[in-house]
Amino acid sequence: MKAVAYKKPNINYSQGMNYIASFIYLMTKSEEEAFYFIMGFMERTDYSSIYTDELSRLKQFFYVFERLMYLTLPEIYNYFRSHQIIVSYYSSPWFITLFTNAYQYLAEKSNPKVIIRIWDEFLLGGFKSILKNGLVLLKHNEPNLLQLKYEDLLQFLINDCIKSGFFENKNYNSYIKLNETMKIKPGLINNLENEYIQENKYKDLEEKKFQEQKNKIEKLNYEKEHSIKI
């Protein structure tokens, strides 16, 4: 990771990358191959984009993921909203580690089929596939999620969701079936990303207007308080 940070100074090392590095090393059994693999996917996928511009890309993923939940998993979406569960509370480790944080909990570590399949999809399709797999993970745990109250629900999402058996080889066929069932219309994610960009442009404009008005009022108050009568 020091070598990667040296070669990618605009990204440097960020928390969560260690899961990816250790996973790739354990799969390749070679530090050199692991290094070039990491460099390759940082340069040829959209992974590194989440670490630039104050994590603005990661914030975009949170928005898109929540909108996808609303469209594809309405029961979970409404249940989370009723308990004030925000996407960023639990999904950040999924996106940052690309689900490799689940590897440590697997019973069979030599050939983790589900994680490898997720990575195949990621290398071919980028973060769009990670968003979809996040939905599949929630769908897999839906019966349990809808029974939990706030504290237990948050605990499960943050700590126990990736330990729930979803990534085990014995559930590979079930994962494939869920993955194929989870349909996302072509172009939908791009549309939601553009929606996020437009909403933030509007928010930035409103915030700028508010700040300008605030500065104007403060200036007038200052001049009034410090006016000198001649």
N, C-alpha and C positions, 0 to 999 in steps of 0.2 A: 504493500500500500504506500510505503514511502517512495518507491520508484514511480508508481502511478501518479502520486501527488507532484513529484518532481517534473514528470513529463506533461502533466495537466495542471499548471499553476493557477489557471482560472477556476478550477474546481476545488483543488486541494483535497484533503481527507475530510470526510463527513461521517458522522455517526450512522452506523448501519451498513456501511460499505464492507466492514469486517465480515459480516455474514456472507456477502457475495464472494469475497476473496477466499474465505475458508471453504465454501461450497465448491467453487471452481477448482481450488487446489486439491480437495479430496476426490474430485471427479477425474482430474488429469494426473494426479500424483507427481506433478512437476511444477516447481516455482516459475520456471521460465515460460512454460506453456500457459500457466495461469496468468502471468503478467501480460503476455501478448493477447490472450483471450479477453482480458478486461479492457486493455487498450482498444482492441478491435470493436467490442460492443459499445464502448463509450463514443467512438468515432463514427460508427455506422448505425447507431440507433438514437432515439431521442432521450435516452436515460440521463445523460449529463445535463440536459436542459433544466432539470428540476433543481440544480444547485446554483443556477445563475439568477441574476436580477432579484435578489432577496426572496428566493423561493416562490416567485410569482407563478411559475409553471406548476408547482405543486399545489398552490392555491386553486389554480384552474382545474386541476384534476379532482380536487375536493368538490368543486362546484359541479363538474360534469358527472362525477360519480353519484352525487345526490340526485341530480336530475334523472339519471339512468335508473336509480332506485325507484323514483316516483313513477317512471314509465313502465318498468318491468317487474318491480316487486312492491306494488302499492300497499299491501298489508304490512310489510316490514317498514316501509317508509312512514306510514301513518303511525305505526306503533312507536317507532323511534322518535318521531316528532312529539307524540303525546308524552314521552318521557324526557324530552329535551336532550336527546342524544345527538350530538353533532358529529358529522362524518370525520372531521379532523381528529376527534378523540381517539379513534381506533384504527383508521385506515392508513395513517402515515407510515407505520412500519411495513405494511404490505407493499406500498409503492416504493419506498426507499430500498428495501431489501429484495424486492421482486419475489417475495414469498420464501426466500431461502432461510428466513428465521425459523421456519417450520422444520427444517432438516434435523435440528438437534433433538427433536422429540420423536423421530421416526423409529419404529422397531426394526425395520429393514433399511440399512443405510447404504448398502452396496449399489443398489439400483433403484433410486427413488423415482418411480415411473411418473407420478403426478407432477412433481416439481420439474423433472426433465421435460415433460410435455408442455408445461407452462412456459418454460424457457424456450422451447422450440417455437412456440407461438409468438413469444416476445421478440425473438430474433428476426422473425418473419414480418411481424406486424407492429412492433413497437408497443407503446404504452396502451394503445387501444385494447390489446389483448389482456393486459394486466387489469384494466378496469372491468373487462368482462369476467375475468376469473374472480375478481372481488365479488361480483354479483353472484357467481356460481357458489362461492364459499358461503355467502349469506343464505342462499337458497337451500344449500345442504343442511344448514343449521336452523332453518326457519321454524320447525316445530318447537325446538327448544327456546329459541329467541323470543317467541311470542308468549312464553309462559313466565319469563323472568321480569322482576321489578327493577327499578332504576339501578341500585347499587350492584345487584347481582348481574344485571344485564351489561352494565359497563365493565365489570370485572371479567365477564365471559368474553366480551368483544376484544378487550385489550390483551388479556392473558391466555384465555382458554380456547378461543376459537380455532387457533392454529394447532391446538393439541387434540382437537375433537375427532380425529380419525380421518378427516377429509383427505389428507395427504398420504395416507397409508396405501401400500401396494394392493392390499386386499380390496380397497374401495376404488381401484383404478377404473374398472368398467362402469361403476356408478358415476364417477367423475366425468368420464367421456359422454355418458348419456345426458347428464345435466348440462355439460358444456354445449352439446349439440342442440339441446332443447332451448337454451338461452339464446333467443334470437334478437339481434340488434340490427335495425335497418341500415343498409349501406348509406353512408353520409351523415347518419344521425350524430355521431360523436363530433364530427367536424362542425355540424350546425350548432351543437351545444357549446363548443369551444368559441365559435364566433359570437354566440349569444352572450357568453361570459365577457368577451372582449368589449362588446357594445355596452353591456350593463356597466362595466367598470369605466368606460369612457364617460358615460352619463354621470356616474358617481363622482369621478374626478372633476368633471366640469362643475357639478353642483357644489362640490367641496371648495373648488377654486373661487366660485362666486361668493360662497359664504365667507371665506377667508378675506376676500377683497372688501366685502361689506363690513366685516368685523374690524379690519384695519382702518377703514374709513371712519367708522364710528369712534374708534379709539383715538384717532388723530384729531377729530373734531373735539372730543372731550378734553384731550390734552391741551389743545389750543385755547379752549374755553377756560380751563383752569389756570393756564399760565399766560393769559392775555395781559398786556401792559397798557394801561390807559395813559395817553399822552395829554 
